[in-house]
Amino acid sequence: MMDTRLSLALEAGYVSLPAEGEIVVLGAVGQSLAGLPRERLLLVCDDVVAANAYEAQGYALATELPEAAAGAIVFVPRGRLEGRVLFARAARLTGGAFIVDGVKTDGVDSHFKELRKRGICGAAYSKAHGKIFGCELAQDGAQDWLEAGAGGETAEGFFSVPGVFSADKVDEGSRLLEAVLPEKLGKEIADLGAGWGYLSRAILTRQTVESLHLVEASHAALGCAKKNIPDARAQFHWADATRWQPRASLDTVVMNPPFHTGRKGVPELGQAFIATAAAALKGVGHLYMVANRHLPYEESLRARFGFVEELEGGNSRFKILHAAKPSRKR
C-alpha cells in the first residue's frame, strides 16, 4: 500500500477515525484514499470525471450529502470560500468533528488559522507540501459559511454557488461569444462545458432551436443551470464533455472549453472538446467556440473540420473561432 499524507497522519495519531459508522469524504478529486476503510466511505463528488474514477475503484459515490455521518474528511479545494463551505457542511454532518487535508498552494495554512479561531484544531501533520489536522467546529460557529454555500444571484440575475467557474459574474469570453452567435443555429444544439448556463440561455433565444443539451462536469454548476434555465427544450447532462455522445447528430455546438486541471494548464482539454464536437455534428454542422488567444486550437480544428475561421468580436485576450464541415476521418 502506498503511504499518503492521510494514512501517515492516521498511523502517527495526529488524526483518528470513528471506530464504526459511515465516513463521508468531501472535495476528493483524485487523491489516494489508501489506508481508509473503503467499505465505510461515501464520497460526495462534484466533478464527474473524479466520480467515475473513484467508482471504477469500487468506492460508493453520491452527489448529495446524507443527513448525518460518523465522520468526515475534507480535501481542501482551490477556492477559499468553497473550502469554508465544505468545512461547515462536514461539521453539520458529524455534529462538529472532521479531518482536513490539503496542500499549501490551495491555502491549507490559512484555513488552519481560520478554523483555530472558530473551533478546536489538533496539531497539524505536515508532509509533501501539505498539511492535515483534525478539527471540531460548532455548527452555529459556521452558520455564515453554510449560508454562503446556499448561493445567490449574480449582478446579471443568474444563480450560482461558490466553487463553480466564474461564480460571481459572467465570464468575459462567454459574453464575447454570445454576442456573435448567429440568429439561426438549427434545431439540435449542444453547449459543451455549459457551466451555470449563461451561453445556454442565450442559445435558447435564437430561432429554430428545438433541443439544447447542456453538458457539464460539475454537478453544482449543472444544478445552477437547472435553476437558471426553466425551459422544456433544455436537457441536462452531468457528463465528461470529452467523452459525451449525443443520441442523434447535432446542428451546432457552442462552447467555452476549460483549459486547466487545478492550477495546471492543460490545452489538451480544449482539443478533446473539439474532437467531441466534430464527432457529434452533422456533416453540415457548425462549431462556435471562444478561447484564450494563446491557446493552439486552430491546428486541432483544421484536422477535424473542412472550414475554420476566426470571427470578429474577439479582443486581445480572447479569440472567437467558427468551424464547419466536420470530417469523419480520425
C-alpha positions as CSV (number, residue, x, y, z in Angstrom):
1,M,0.0,0.0,0.0
2,M,1.3,3.4,-0.9
3,D,1.6,5.8,2.0
4,T,-0.2,9.0,1.8
5,R,-0.2,12.1,4.0
6,L,-3.6,11.0,5.4
7,S,-2.5,7.4,6.1
8,L,0.7,8.5,7.7
9,A,-1.1,11.0,9.9
10,L,-3.6,8.3,11.0
11,E,-0.7,6.0,11.8
12,A,1.1,8.7,13.8
13,G,-2.0,9.5,15.7
14,Y,-2.4,13.1,14.5
15,V,-5.9,12.4,13.4
16,S,-8.3,9.5,14.0
17,L,-11.4,7.9,12.5
18,P,-14.5,6.8,14.4
19,A,-14.5,3.2,15.3
20,E,-17.7,2.5,13.3
21,G,-20.2,4.2,11.1
22,E,-20.1,5.9,7.8
23,I,-17.3,8.3,6.9
24,V,-18.2,11.0,4.3
25,V,-15.4,12.3,2.0
26,L,-15.8,15.8,0.6
27,G,-13.8,17.5,-2.1
28,A,-11.9,14.4,-3.4
29,V,-10.7,15.0,-7.0
30,G,-8.2,12.2,-7.5
31,Q,-6.5,11.9,-4.1
32,S,-5.5,8.5,-2.9
33,L,-7.7,7.0,-0.2
34,A,-5.3,4.3,0.7
35,G,-5.4,3.3,4.4
36,L,-9.0,4.2,4.8
37,P,-11.8,1.6,5.3
38,R,-13.3,1.5,1.8
39,E,-16.5,-0.2,2.9
40,R,-17.3,2.6,5.3
41,L,-16.6,5.5,2.9
42,L,-19.2,7.6,1.0
43,L,-17.6,10.0,-1.5
44,V,-19.6,13.1,-2.3
45,C,-18.1,14.3,-5.6
46,D,-18.9,17.3,-7.6
47,D,-16.7,16.5,-10.6
48,V,-18.0,13.7,-12.8
49,V,-14.5,12.7,-14.0
50,A,-13.3,12.2,-10.5
51,A,-16.6,10.4,-9.5
52,N,-16.2,8.0,-12.4
53,A,-12.6,7.2,-11.5
54,Y,-13.5,6.5,-7.8
55,E,-16.5,4.5,-8.8
56,A,-14.3,2.3,-11.0
57,Q,-12.1,1.6,-8.0
58,G,-15.1,0.3,-6.0
59,Y,-16.0,3.4,-3.8
60,A,-19.5,4.3,-3.0
61,L,-20.5,7.7,-4.6
62,A,-23.2,10.3,-4.0
63,T,-23.9,13.8,-5.3
64,E,-25.9,14.9,-2.3
65,L,-24.9,14.9,1.4
66,P,-26.5,12.4,3.7
67,E,-28.4,13.6,6.8
68,A,-25.6,12.6,9.2
69,A,-22.3,10.6,9.3
70,A,-20.0,9.2,12.0
71,G,-17.0,11.0,10.5
72,A,-16.0,13.3,7.7
73,I,-12.8,14.1,5.7
74,V,-12.4,17.3,3.7
75,F,-9.9,17.7,0.9
76,V,-9.2,21.4,0.6
77,P,-10.3,22.8,-2.8
78,R,-8.7,25.7,-4.6
79,G,-11.4,28.3,-3.7
80,R,-11.2,29.8,-0.2
81,L,-14.9,30.2,0.2
82,E,-15.6,26.8,-1.3
83,G,-13.3,25.3,1.3
84,R,-15.1,27.0,4.1
85,V,-18.5,25.8,2.9
86,L,-17.2,22.2,2.9
87,F,-15.9,22.6,6.5
88,A,-19.3,23.9,7.6
89,R,-21.1,21.0,5.9
90,A,-18.7,18.5,7.4
91,A,-19.4,19.9,10.9
92,R,-23.1,19.7,10.3
93,L,-22.8,16.1,9.2
94,T,-20.9,14.8,12.2
95,G,-22.1,17.3,14.9
96,G,-18.7,19.0,14.9
97,A,-15.6,16.9,14.2
98,F,-13.9,16.3,10.9
99,I,-10.5,15.9,9.3
100,V,-8.9,18.5,6.9
101,D,-6.3,17.5,4.3
102,G,-4.8,20.0,1.8
103,V,-1.7,21.4,0.1
104,K,-0.2,24.8,0.7
105,T,-0.9,26.1,-2.8
106,D,-4.6,25.6,-2.1
107,G,-4.4,27.6,1.1
108,V,-4.5,24.9,3.8
109,D,-2.3,27.0,6.1
110,S,-4.8,29.9,6.1
111,H,-7.7,27.5,6.6
112,F,-5.9,26.1,9.6
113,K,-5.5,29.5,11.2
114,E,-9.2,30.5,10.5
115,L,-10.5,27.2,11.8
116,R,-8.5,27.6,15.1
117,K,-10.2,30.9,15.6
118,R,-13.7,29.4,15.3
119,G,-13.1,25.9,16.8
120,I,-10.7,23.5,18.2
121,C,-7.9,22.1,16.0
122,G,-5.4,19.4,16.9
123,A,-1.7,19.6,16.0
124,A,-1.1,19.6,12.2
125,Y,0.9,16.9,10.5
126,S,3.0,18.4,7.6
127,K,4.1,16.3,4.7
128,A,4.6,16.6,0.9
129,H,3.9,20.3,0.7
130,G,0.7,19.9,2.6
131,K,-1.0,19.7,6.0
132,I,-3.5,17.5,7.7
133,F,-5.3,18.1,11.0
134,G,-8.4,17.3,13.0
135,C,-10.9,20.0,13.8
136,E,-14.1,20.4,15.9
137,L,-16.4,23.2,14.9
138,A,-19.7,24.1,16.5
139,Q,-22.5,24.2,13.9
140,D,-23.5,27.7,14.9
141,G,-19.9,28.8,14.6
142,A,-20.0,28.3,10.8
143,Q,-23.6,29.4,10.0
144,D,-22.3,32.2,7.8
145,W,-20.3,29.7,5.7
146,L,-23.4,27.5,5.4
147,E,-25.4,30.4,4.2
148,A,-22.7,31.3,1.6
149,G,-22.9,27.8,0.3
150,A,-26.5,28.2,-0.5
151,G,-25.6,30.5,-3.3
152,G,-27.3,33.6,-4.7
153,E,-27.8,35.8,-7.8
154,T,-25.0,37.5,-9.8
155,A,-25.4,41.1,-10.8
156,E,-26.9,39.9,-14.1
157,G,-29.6,37.8,-12.2
158,F,-28.1,34.4,-12.7
159,F,-28.0,31.9,-9.8
160,S,-24.6,30.5,-8.8
161,V,-22.8,28.9,-5.8
162,P,-19.2,29.1,-4.5
163,G,-16.8,26.8,-6.4
164,V,-18.3,26.9,-9.9
165,F,-16.5,28.6,-12.7
166,S,-17.0,32.4,-12.8
167,A,-19.4,32.2,-9.8
168,D,-19.9,35.9,-9.3
169,K,-20.0,37.3,-12.8
170,V,-20.4,36.3,-16.5
171,D,-17.1,35.2,-18.0
172,E,-15.7,37.7,-20.5
173,G,-15.1,35.1,-23.1
174,S,-18.6,33.7,-22.9
175,R,-20.0,37.2,-23.2
176,L,-18.0,37.8,-26.4
177,L,-19.1,34.5,-27.9
178,E,-22.7,35.1,-27.1
179,A,-22.6,38.5,-28.9
180,V,-21.6,36.9,-32.2
181,L,-23.7,33.8,-32.3
182,P,-26.0,33.8,-35.4
183,E,-29.7,34.0,-35.0
184,K,-30.2,30.6,-36.7
185,L,-28.3,27.8,-35.1
186,G,-30.5,24.8,-36.2
187,K,-32.8,22.5,-34.2
188,E,-30.4,20.3,-32.2
189,I,-27.7,22.2,-30.2
190,A,-25.2,21.3,-27.5
191,D,-23.4,23.6,-25.1
192,L,-20.3,21.7,-24.0
193,G,-19.0,22.8,-20.6
194,A,-22.2,24.7,-20.1
195,G,-21.4,25.9,-16.5
196,W,-24.3,27.6,-14.8
197,G,-26.0,28.3,-18.1
198,Y,-25.1,31.8,-19.5
199,L,-24.5,30.7,-23.1
200,S,-27.3,28.2,-22.9
201,R,-29.8,30.8,-22.0
202,A,-28.6,32.9,-24.9
203,I,-28.8,29.9,-27.3
204,L,-32.5,29.4,-26.4
205,T,-33.3,32.9,-27.6
206,R,-32.2,32.1,-31.1
207,Q,-34.6,31.0,-33.8
208,T,-35.3,27.3,-34.7
209,V,-33.9,25.8,-31.5
210,E,-35.9,22.7,-30.5
211,S,-33.5,20.9,-28.2
212,L,-30.4,22.1,-26.2
213,H,-28.0,19.7,-24.5
214,L,-26.2,21.2,-21.5
215,V,-23.1,19.1,-20.9
216,E,-21.3,19.9,-17.7
217,A,-18.8,18.0,-15.4
218,S,-19.6,20.0,-12.3
219,H,-22.7,18.8,-10.5
220,A,-23.0,22.1,-8.6
221,A,-22.8,24.1,-11.8
222,L,-25.3,21.9,-13.5
223,G,-27.7,22.4,-10.6
224,C,-27.4,26.2,-11.0
225,A,-28.1,25.8,-14.7
226,K,-31.3,24.0,-14.0
227,K,-32.4,26.9,-11.9
228,N,-31.3,29.5,-14.5
229,I,-32.9,27.7,-17.4
230,P,-36.5,26.6,-16.7
231,D,-37.0,25.7,-20.4
232,A,-38.5,22.4,-21.5
233,R,-36.2,22.4,-24.5
234,A,-33.1,22.1,-22.2
235,Q,-31.7,18.7,-21.4
236,F,-29.1,18.5,-18.6
237,H,-26.2,16.0,-18.7
238,W,-23.8,15.5,-15.8
239,A,-21.0,14.2,-18.0
240,D,-17.5,14.4,-19.2
241,A,-17.7,16.6,-22.4
242,T,-14.6,14.8,-23.8
243,R,-16.5,11.5,-23.8
244,W,-20.1,12.6,-24.2
245,Q,-22.0,11.4,-27.3
246,P,-25.5,12.6,-28.3
247,R,-28.1,10.1,-29.4
248,A,-28.5,12.0,-32.7
249,S,-26.2,14.2,-34.7
250,L,-26.3,17.9,-33.9
251,D,-26.7,21.0,-36.0
252,T,-24.5,23.3,-33.8
253,V,-22.1,23.0,-30.9
254,V,-21.3,26.1,-28.8
255,M,-18.5,26.0,-26.2
256,N,-16.2,27.9,-23.9
257,P,-13.9,24.9,-23.0
258,P,-11.8,24.8,-19.9
259,F,-8.0,24.6,-20.2
260,H,-7.0,24.0,-16.6
261,T,-6.9,21.0,-14.3
262,G,-6.4,22.5,-10.9
263,R,-3.7,25.1,-11.3
264,K,-2.1,23.3,-14.3
265,G,-2.7,24.5,-17.8
266,V,-3.9,21.6,-20.0
267,P,-4.7,22.8,-23.5
268,E,-5.4,19.2,-24.4
269,L,-8.8,19.6,-22.7
270,G,-9.9,22.1,-25.3
271,Q,-8.6,19.9,-28.0
272,A,-10.6,17.0,-26.6
273,F,-13.7,19.2,-26.6
274,I,-13.1,19.9,-30.3
275,A,-12.9,16.2,-31.0
276,T,-16.2,15.7,-29.2
277,A,-17.9,18.5,-31.2
278,A,-16.6,17.2,-34.6
279,A,-17.9,13.7,-33.8
280,A,-21.3,15.0,-32.6
281,L,-22.1,17.3,-35.5
282,K,-23.9,16.6,-38.7
283,G,-21.9,16.8,-41.9
284,V,-23.2,20.4,-42.4
285,G,-22.9,21.3,-38.7
286,H,-21.2,24.2,-37.2
287,L,-19.0,24.8,-34.1
288,Y,-18.7,28.2,-32.4
289,M,-16.1,28.5,-29.6
290,V,-14.2,31.0,-27.6
291,A,-10.7,30.5,-26.3
292,N,-7.8,32.5,-24.7
293,R,-5.8,33.9,-27.6
294,H,-2.6,32.0,-26.7
295,L,-4.2,28.5,-26.9
296,P,-3.2,26.5,-30.0
297,Y,-6.6,25.3,-31.1
298,E,-6.5,26.1,-34.8
299,E,-4.5,23.1,-35.8
300,S,-6.9,20.8,-34.0
301,L,-9.8,22.5,-35.7
302,R,-8.3,22.2,-39.2
303,A,-7.6,18.5,-38.5
304,R,-11.3,17.8,-37.9
305,F,-13.1,20.4,-39.9
306,G,-13.0,21.4,-43.6
307,F,-13.6,25.1,-42.8
308,V,-12.1,27.2,-40.0
309,E,-12.1,30.9,-39.4
310,E,-11.7,33.5,-36.7
311,L,-14.7,35.7,-36.3
312,E,-14.7,39.4,-35.5
313,G,-15.7,40.2,-31.9
314,G,-12.7,38.9,-30.0
315,N,-10.1,41.1,-28.3
316,S,-6.5,41.0,-27.1
317,R,-7.3,38.2,-24.6
318,F,-9.9,36.1,-26.4
319,K,-10.5,34.8,-29.9
320,I,-13.8,33.5,-31.3
321,L,-13.5,30.6,-33.7
322,H,-16.0,29.1,-36.2
323,A,-15.6,25.7,-37.8
324,A,-17.8,23.9,-40.3
325,K,-17.8,20.7,-42.4
326,P,-16.7,18.2,-39.8
327,S,-14.5,15.4,-41.1
328,R,-15.4,11.8,-40.2
329,K,-11.7,10.8,-40.6
330,R,-9.8,10.0,-37.4
